[in-house]
Every structure is written in structure tokens, then in C-alpha cells.
């Protein structure tokens, strides 16, 4: 973002071309929801993005709440 901070970041094995393509597409779509270092829908957009992220995490992921 303009501030130099990450608005989101994804990780996958460097040799997993299918996952790289999937995450690239996801990043492009999500970048449309961020403007001037803030979600376009304000706090509700931030909360919604967090819930969407949580739902996509595998059940065994330690970041899942």
C-alpha cells in the first residue's frame, strides 16, 4: 500500500504453480477492496474481510479462531 505496509499476504510453496495462480487471482480481487490503506467499506469491510479469511483457513490452521 502507499504506506509501505502489507494489506494482505499469501504464502505457498514456490514450485506450486497452480496455487501461485490461485493466490495471484485472489490478491488482485482483494486489492480492489482496499483504497488509501483502508478497506473500501470502512470498519464493516475490515471485519467482513477478516471473517472471510477465517472461513478459508483449514480447520487445523493455528491462526483459525
N, CA, C and O atoms as a Tinker XYZ file with bonds, in Angstrom:
   260  protein
     1  N      0.838000   -1.170000    0.000000    73     2
     2  CA     0.000000    0.000000    0.000000    64     1     3
     3  C      0.890000    1.242000    0.000000    63     2     4     5
     4  O      2.110000    1.137000    0.124000    81     3
     5  N      0.299000    2.371000   -0.134000    73     3     6
     6  CA     1.088000    3.611000   -0.176000    64     5     7
     7  C      1.951000    3.799000    1.058000    63     6     8     9
     8  O      3.044000    4.360000    0.980000    81     7
     9  N      1.457000    3.325000    2.204000    73     7    10
    10  CA     2.207000    3.479000    3.445000    64     9    11
    11  C      3.398000    2.537000    3.518000    63    10    12    13
    12  O      4.246000    2.674000    4.400000    81    11
    13  N      3.467000    1.581000    2.594000    73    11    14
    14  CA     4.541000    0.599000    2.614000    64    13    15
    15  C      4.182000   -0.664000    3.393000    63    14    16    17
    16  O      4.975000   -1.603000    3.451000    81    15
    17  N      2.995000   -0.691000    3.989000    73    15    18
    18  CA     2.552000   -1.855000    4.744000    64    17    19
    19  C      1.857000   -2.847000    3.815000    63    18    20    21
    20  O      1.366000   -2.477000    2.749000    81    19
    21  N      1.822000   -4.105000    4.232000    73    19    22
    22  CA     1.070000   -5.128000    3.512000    64    21    23
    23  C     -0.393000   -4.980000    3.861000    63    22    24    25
    24  O     -0.725000   -4.797000    5.032000    81    23
    25  N     -1.273000   -5.053000    2.891000    73    23    26
    26  CA    -2.696000   -5.078000    3.202000    64    25    27
    27  C     -3.153000   -6.522000    3.367000    63    26    28    29
    28  O     -4.122000   -6.790000    4.077000    81    27
    29  N     -2.471000   -7.435000    2.725000    73    27    30
    30  CA    -2.689000   -8.870000    2.883000    64    29    31
    31  C     -1.489000   -9.569000    2.272000    63    30    32    33
    32  O     -0.769000   -8.991000    1.458000    81    31
    33  N     -1.281000  -10.802000    2.664000    73    31    34
    34  CA    -0.147000  -11.554000    2.144000    64    33    35
    35  C     -0.495000  -13.035000    2.152000    63    34    36    37
    36  O     -1.109000  -13.530000    3.098000    81    35
    37  N     -0.109000  -13.730000    1.113000    73    35    38
    38  CA    -0.377000  -15.158000    0.998000    64    37    39
    39  C      0.933000  -15.913000    0.878000    63    38    40    41
    40  O      1.938000  -15.371000    0.419000    81    39
    41  N      0.911000  -17.154000    1.289000    73    39    42
    42  CA     2.100000  -17.987000    1.204000    64    41    43
    43  C      1.744000  -19.330000    0.589000    63    42    44    45
    44  O      0.658000  -19.867000    0.808000    81    43
    45  N      2.680000  -19.857000   -0.185000    73    43    46
    46  CA     2.540000  -21.201000   -0.739000    64    45    47
    47  C      3.928000  -21.645000   -1.191000    63    46    48    49
    48  O      4.837000  -20.821000   -1.299000    81    47
    49  N      4.099000  -22.940000   -1.454000    73    47    50
    50  CA     5.393000  -23.403000   -1.960000    64    49    51
    51  C      5.723000  -22.733000   -3.293000    63    50    52    53
    52  O      4.847000  -22.543000   -4.136000    81    51
    53  N      6.977000  -22.383000   -3.471000    73    51    54
    54  CA     7.402000  -21.649000   -4.657000    64    53    55
    55  C      7.237000  -22.469000   -5.942000    63    54    56    57
    56  O      7.169000  -21.899000   -7.031000    81    55
    57  N      7.175000  -23.777000   -5.827000    73    55    58
    58  CA     7.049000  -24.612000   -7.024000    64    57    59
    59  C      5.608000  -25.056000   -7.300000    63    58    60    61
    60  O      5.378000  -25.851000   -8.211000    81    59
    61  N      4.651000  -24.563000   -6.539000    73    59    62
    62  CA     3.245000  -24.921000   -6.730000    64    61    63
    63  C      2.582000  -23.894000   -7.652000    63    62    64    65
    64  O      1.953000  -22.942000   -7.188000    81    63
    65  N      2.729000  -24.096000   -8.944000    73    63    66
    66  CA     2.256000  -23.113000   -9.922000    64    65    67
    67  C      0.746000  -22.910000   -9.873000    63    66    68    69
    68  O      0.268000  -21.794000  -10.078000    81    67
    69  N      0.000000  -23.953000   -9.611000    73    67    70
    70  CA    -1.454000  -23.835000   -9.522000    64    69    71
    71  C     -1.841000  -22.940000   -8.331000    63    70    72    73
    72  O     -2.693000  -22.062000   -8.463000    81    71
    73  N     -1.220000  -23.168000   -7.188000    73    71    74
    74  CA    -1.520000  -22.358000   -6.003000    64    73    75
    75  C     -1.081000  -20.905000   -6.211000    63    74    76    77
    76  O     -1.770000  -19.976000   -5.789000    81    75
    77  N      0.051000  -20.718000   -6.855000    73    75    78
    78  CA     0.519000  -19.353000   -7.141000    64    77    79
    79  C     -0.507000  -18.619000   -7.996000    63    78    80    81
    80  O     -0.838000  -17.468000   -7.711000    81    79
    81  N     -1.010000  -19.265000   -9.031000    73    79    82
    82  CA    -2.008000  -18.639000   -9.900000    64    81    83
    83  C     -3.289000  -18.330000   -9.138000    63    82    84    85
    84  O     -3.888000  -17.271000   -9.325000    81    83
    85  N     -3.709000  -19.256000   -8.276000    73    83    86
    86  CA    -4.910000  -19.043000   -7.471000    64    85    87
    87  C     -4.736000  -17.858000   -6.525000    63    86    88    89
    88  O     -5.621000  -17.009000   -6.416000    81    87
    89  N     -3.591000  -17.804000   -5.842000    73    87    90
    90  CA    -3.346000  -16.715000   -4.895000    64    89    91
    91  C     -3.149000  -15.373000   -5.608000    63    90    92    93
    92  O     -3.532000  -14.330000   -5.079000    81    91
    93  N     -2.561000  -15.396000   -6.790000    73    91    94
    94  CA    -2.400000  -14.157000   -7.554000    64    93    95
    95  C     -3.765000  -13.585000   -7.918000    63    94    96    97
    96  O     -3.997000  -12.383000   -7.781000    81    95
    97  N     -4.661000  -14.443000   -8.378000    73    95    98
    98  CA    -6.015000  -14.001000   -8.723000    64    97    99
    99  C     -6.729000  -13.449000   -7.491000    63    98   100   101
   100  O     -7.390000  -12.413000   -7.558000    81    99
   101  N     -6.589000  -14.149000   -6.373000    73    99   102
   102  CA    -7.214000  -13.713000   -5.124000    64   101   103
   103  C     -6.663000  -12.346000   -4.685000    63   102   104   105
   104  O     -7.423000  -11.483000   -4.245000    81   103
   105  N     -5.361000  -12.156000   -4.803000    73   103   106
   106  CA    -4.743000  -10.885000   -4.423000    64   105   107
   107  C     -5.238000   -9.738000   -5.289000    63   106   108   109
   108  O     -5.483000   -8.639000   -4.792000    81   107
   109  N     -5.385000   -9.990000   -6.578000    73   107   110
   110  CA    -5.891000   -8.954000   -7.489000    64   109   111
   111  C     -7.310000   -8.571000   -7.102000    63   110   112   113
   112  O     -7.642000   -7.386000   -7.059000    81   111
   113  N     -8.147000   -9.556000   -6.822000    73   111   114
   114  CA    -9.530000   -9.269000   -6.420000    64   113   115
   115  C     -9.587000   -8.517000   -5.091000    63   114   116   117
   116  O    -10.356000   -7.567000   -4.947000    81   115
   117  N     -8.782000   -8.938000   -4.127000    73   115   118
   118  CA    -8.794000   -8.271000   -2.824000    64   117   119
   119  C     -8.232000   -6.863000   -2.882000    63   118   120   121
   120  O     -8.665000   -5.992000   -2.127000    81   119
   121  N     -7.274000   -6.629000   -3.768000    73   119   122
   122  CA    -6.690000   -5.290000   -3.852000    64   121   123
   123  C     -7.721000   -4.263000   -4.297000    63   122   124   125
   124  O     -7.579000   -3.076000   -4.006000    81   123
   125  N     -8.752000   -4.709000   -4.995000    73   123   126
   126  CA    -9.819000   -3.798000   -5.409000    64   125   127
   127  C    -10.660000   -3.345000   -4.217000    63   126   128   129
   128  O    -11.393000   -2.361000   -4.316000    81   127
   129  N    -10.562000   -4.052000   -3.095000    73   127   130
   130  CA   -11.345000   -3.711000   -1.903000    64   129   131
   131  C    -10.595000   -2.811000   -0.925000    63   130   132   133
   132  O    -11.108000   -2.507000    0.152000    81   131
   133  N     -9.393000   -2.386000   -1.287000    73   131   134
   134  CA    -8.577000   -1.542000   -0.404000    64   133   135
   135  C     -8.277000   -0.238000   -1.136000    63   134   136   137
   136  O     -7.866000   -0.242000   -2.297000    81   135
   137  N     -8.488000    0.869000   -0.444000    73   135   138
   138  CA    -8.213000    2.182000   -1.026000    64   137   139
   139  C     -7.629000    3.077000    0.054000    63   138   140   141
   140  O     -8.199000    3.198000    1.138000    81   139
   141  N     -6.501000    3.702000   -0.233000    73   139   142
   142  CA    -5.846000    4.608000    0.709000    64   141   143
   143  C     -5.571000    3.932000    2.051000    63   142   144   145
   144  O     -5.809000    4.517000    3.107000    81   143
   145  N     -5.070000    2.701000    2.005000    73   143   146
   146  CA    -4.694000    1.942000    3.211000    64   145   147
   147  C     -5.873000    1.555000    4.092000    63   146   148   149
   148  O     -5.672000    1.205000    5.254000    81   147
   149  N     -7.084000    1.607000    3.579000    73   147   150
   150  CA    -8.269000    1.231000    4.353000    64   149   151
   151  C     -9.196000    0.408000    3.485000    63   150   152   153
   152  O     -9.241000    0.598000    2.270000    81   151
   153  N     -9.942000   -0.511000    4.097000    73   151   154
   154  CA   -10.952000   -1.232000    3.308000    64   153   155
   155  C    -11.973000   -0.248000    2.758000    63   154   156   157
   156  O    -12.297000    0.739000    3.418000    81   155
   157  N    -12.477000   -0.499000    1.574000    73   155   158
   158  CA   -13.421000    0.422000    0.947000    64   157   159
   159  C    -14.723000    0.528000    1.726000    63   158   160   161
   160  O    -15.412000    1.543000    1.621000    81   159
   161  N    -15.078000   -0.480000    2.497000    73   159   162
   162  CA   -16.321000   -0.441000    3.267000    64   161   163
   163  C    -16.095000   -0.056000    4.728000    63   162   164   165
   164  O    -16.928000   -0.360000    5.582000    81   163
   165  N    -14.973000    0.611000    5.024000    73   163   166
   166  CA   -14.690000    1.038000    6.380000    64   165   167
   167  C    -14.517000   -0.135000    7.329000    63   166   168   169
   168  O    -14.029000   -1.197000    6.943000    81   167
   169  N    -14.921000    0.072000    8.569000    73   167   170
   170  CA   -14.744000   -0.956000    9.591000    64   169   171
   171  C    -15.519000   -2.226000    9.243000    63   170   172   173
   172  O    -15.028000   -3.332000    9.469000    81   171
   173  N    -16.718000   -2.076000    8.699000    73   171   174
   174  CA   -17.513000   -3.249000    8.308000    64   173   175
   175  C    -16.774000   -4.060000    7.245000    63   174   176   177
   176  O    -16.830000   -5.289000    7.259000    81   175
   177  N    -16.088000   -3.389000    6.330000    73   175   178
   178  CA   -15.302000   -4.085000    5.314000    64   177   179
   179  C    -14.131000   -4.840000    5.914000    63   178   180   181
   180  O    -13.815000   -5.952000    5.491000    81   179
   181  N    -13.489000   -4.230000    6.904000    73   179   182
   182  CA   -12.384000   -4.882000    7.593000    64   181   183
   183  C    -12.854000   -6.137000    8.319000    63   182   184   185
   184  O    -12.229000   -7.192000    8.216000    81   183
   185  N    -13.946000   -6.020000    9.045000    73   183   186
   186  CA   -14.494000   -7.164000    9.776000    64   185   187
   187  C    -14.921000   -8.261000    8.799000    63   186   188   189
   188  O    -14.639000   -9.438000    9.023000    81   187
   189  N    -15.590000   -7.882000    7.733000    73   187   190
   190  CA   -16.021000   -8.858000    6.732000    64   189   191
   191  C    -14.841000   -9.573000    6.099000    63   190   192   193
   192  O    -14.889000  -10.784000    5.885000    81   191
   193  N    -13.775000   -8.828000    5.796000    73   191   194
   194  CA   -12.578000   -9.433000    5.212000    64   193   195
   195  C    -11.944000  -10.420000    6.179000    63   194   196   197
   196  O    -11.476000  -11.481000    5.766000    81   195
   197  N    -11.925000  -10.080000    7.467000    73   195   198
   198  CA   -11.349000  -10.982000    8.467000    64   197   199
   199  C    -12.164000  -12.275000    8.558000    63   198   200   201
   200  O    -11.594000  -13.366000    8.596000    81   199
   201  N    -13.489000  -12.156000    8.591000    73   199   202
   202  CA   -14.334000  -13.353000    8.649000    64   201   203
   203  C    -14.163000  -14.212000    7.393000    63   202   204   205
   204  O    -14.110000  -15.438000    7.485000    81   203
   205  N    -14.077000  -13.584000    6.239000    73   203   206
   206  CA   -13.855000  -14.340000    5.000000    64   205   207
   207  C    -12.529000  -15.089000    5.059000    63   206   208   209
   208  O    -12.447000  -16.251000    4.659000    81   207
   209  N    -11.499000  -14.427000    5.553000    73   207   210
   210  CA   -10.182000  -15.050000    5.687000    64   209   211
   211  C    -10.257000  -16.239000    6.645000    63   210   212   213
   212  O     -9.701000  -17.302000    6.366000    81   211
   213  N    -10.941000  -16.058000    7.767000    73   211   214
   214  CA   -11.081000  -17.133000    8.741000    64   213   215
   215  C    -11.796000  -18.342000    8.146000    63   214   216   217
   216  O    -11.400000  -19.481000    8.394000    81   215
   217  N    -12.836000  -18.103000    7.371000    73   215   218
   218  CA   -13.596000  -19.196000    6.777000    64   217   219
   219  C    -12.769000  -19.982000    5.771000    63   218   220   221
   220  O    -13.008000  -21.174000    5.578000    81   219
   221  N    -11.808000  -19.344000    5.132000    73   219   222
   222  CA   -10.983000  -20.013000    4.130000    64   221   223
   223  C     -9.829000  -20.795000    4.738000    63   222   224   225
   224  O     -9.253000  -21.656000    4.073000    81   223
   225  N     -9.483000  -20.511000    5.988000    73   223   226
   226  CA    -8.382000  -21.233000    6.618000    64   225   227
   227  C     -8.778000  -22.681000    6.888000    63   226   228   229
   228  O     -9.928000  -22.952000    7.232000    81   227
   229  N     -7.840000  -23.614000    6.737000    73   227   230
   230  CA    -8.136000  -25.006000    7.088000    64   229   231
   231  C     -8.426000  -25.126000    8.588000    63   230   232   233
   232  O     -7.919000  -24.340000    9.387000    81   231
   233  N     -9.227000  -26.094000    8.955000    73   231   234
   234  CA    -9.598000  -26.290000   10.366000    64   233   235
   235  C     -8.379000  -26.494000   11.252000    63   234   236   237
   236  O     -8.412000  -26.140000   12.430000    81   235
   237  N     -7.318000  -27.049000   10.720000    73   235   238
   238  CA    -6.123000  -27.341000   11.522000    64   237   239
   239  C     -5.150000  -26.164000   11.611000    63   238   240   241
   240  O     -4.139000  -26.261000   12.307000    81   239
   241  N     -5.427000  -25.074000   10.932000    73   239   242
   242  CA    -4.534000  -23.916000   10.926000    64   241   243
   243  C     -4.549000  -23.242000   12.299000    63   242   244   245
   244  O     -5.616000  -22.959000   12.846000    81   243
   245  N     -3.372000  -22.988000   12.847000    73   243   246
   246  CA    -3.282000  -22.377000   14.180000    64   245   247
   247  C     -3.786000  -20.951000   14.224000    63   246   248   249
   248  O     -4.041000  -20.426000   15.308000    81   247
   249  N     -3.941000  -20.302000   13.069000    73   247   250
   250  CA    -4.462000  -18.932000   13.028000    64   249   251
   251  C     -5.985000  -18.893000   13.048000    63   250   252   253
   252  O     -6.578000  -17.826000   13.205000    81   251
   253  N     -6.620000  -20.054000   12.887000    73   251   254
   254  CA    -8.085000  -20.105000   12.857000    64   253   255
   255  C     -8.655000  -19.860000   14.257000    63   254   256   257
   256  O     -8.198000  -20.446000   15.239000    81   255
   257  N     -9.633000  -19.006000   14.328000    73   255   258
   258  CA   -10.278000  -18.673000   15.614000    64   257   259
   259  C    -11.685000  -19.174000   15.641000    63   258   260
   260  O    -12.388000  -18.991000   16.635000    81   259
